[in-house]
Amino acid sequence: MSGSHDKDLQSASARLLKQSHSRWYEWLFWAVALSLFVIFGDFIPGVPTRLMLLTEIVTLALLALSIDLVLGFAGIVTLGQGAYFGLGAYVAALLAKGGAGTFPMSDPVIGLLIAGLVTGVFGFVTSFLVLRGSDLTRLMVTLGVALILSELANQMRWLTGGADGLNGVMPSAVLGIWEFDLWGRVAYLYSLAVLFICFWLSRRIVNSPFGLSLKAIKNNPLRARAIGVPVNARLVAIYTIAAALAGIAGALLAQTTQSASPDMIAFHRSADGLLILVFGGAGYLYGGLIGAAAFRVMQDVIGNITLQYWQFWLGAVLVALVIFVRNGIIGMMVAGWARLRKGDGQ
Amino acid sequence: MANLLELRDISAGYGEAVVLNHVSLALPEGQSLALLGRNGTGKTTLINTIVGLTRRREGSIFLSGQDITRLRPDQRALAGIGWVPQERNIFRSLTVDENITAIATKGPWTMERIYKLFPRLAERRSNMGNQLSGGEQQMLAVGRALALNPRVLLLDEPTEGLAPIIVDELLQALRTIVREEGLAAIIVEQSPRKILPLCDQAIILDRGQVAYQGTSEDLTNAPDILATLLGVAERGAAPAH
């Protein structure tokens, strides 16, 4: 019987694994992201370098991905991911600054791992606060945690540099080989590689039985609990993982911009992350990535046209998206694809 | 025979309202119990109390001699209580496969066996929960409960609102589960005709209290009790085993 069960579990896992295999369009997505390096990396005459903007998009995408794990898959409404993002940024910046460009303290990869670990631990501790209450309570609790951290960063001047933040952050070469350059080439490739790894891990998580149980919890936590899903333990686990990912995103931004400031831990980070996810579409993983690109490019373009009113137009687009499209840009694409296939079928 | 599930003097309800009044029952290992009663007599409340979803005021619940009264619903489920709720409550955004895999635990009820029991589900294993018919949803709810490899299965009106042909298919599966596999079960039904032939024991609830407790066979042959407590006319009484 045990052999039969093991075989059964294996076949269930194999089916889930097959589901989680990347489709051609996913590889296309990553190929496009990589090709942007060539297009905007100052290799083509006449095309301006935009790698710093692209690197920022990648970090925002990672922040949105972390929010997608908790909101899109587990149904936890949060305004607190900015706190983990900022904490990760400060941890990485302090390490790099303390190491003064020398291995191992200033090593970017070690910095990322430590930032992820610290924010993961902080996420674990604070996760118990979000287990109680409704969506509104969770929203307030996560916002409260973010505000506390933001104020701490502002007040602990001796450690964080207060309102001025930390400057002179000098991470050493990535893996001891690639130094961060002026054009942001290493920064972009490094950030993209980190995003890819974190995305791949998230993909495995959501396509595992653990991920399915998160979806079940999102469907109906009471029902999920009654049929044997340990709801609290699963929510704590995913909240901790998401906090670690947000911390890594913050650490990436600190390392690539070589600074950490209160702006990185401010409330608007959480709001931006949530906005990006709504823009892109929650519960797809790619929503955060596409949303980050759309959000930041739109911000850039609208900002160039009307610097004073860019937020107005951004707000208008968001309202239109929410009213006319279900589940953001990806939702729009999925609906369009379904309509196309239906048309083909007729 | 040792009792697998035992309720001692349970009183429970919702908010201030007390629905169950000092209910006691015992279910031995490998036996099945038909829980009967008219609408609003407390059948679903009793099941929900065993699962841990209602407010218990008094009494205790034991599973294999272990007091599970203070356990959370998920802890009770992992201890061996499988629940098929009245509303089926399948996860609509998950496929049939995913609904089962999400909670599957190690034990004799593998996916292979569940699909063998419900071939109709096997055909629709890639369909989303919201693409299933009512009967298929009910089969999935039973299959999902089995995937937890429970020691006792609680089924709350499993045939309610289903087409007669689906009811027959489901009853056949339940017969396999309780008669051939020997899984202990409590099956809630309003109609004794469907369920008494499947069960060893029967309990009738009336206004939150146990009004009848005995073997299914005795109840089948007691048309006066069926008529008084369930409103079943003599000619409509359940057939003998």
Interface residues (C-beta under 8 A of the other chain):
Chain A: M1 S4 H5 D8 L9 S11 A12 R15 L16 P209 L212 S213 K215 A216 N219 N220 L222 R223 A224 R225 A226 I227 G228 V229 P230 V231
Chain B: V51 G52 L53 R72 P73 D74 Q75 A77 L78 G82 W83 P85 N89 F91 R92 S93 L94 D97 E98 N99 T101 A102 I103 A104 T105 K106 G107 P108 T110 M111 E112 R144 A145 L148
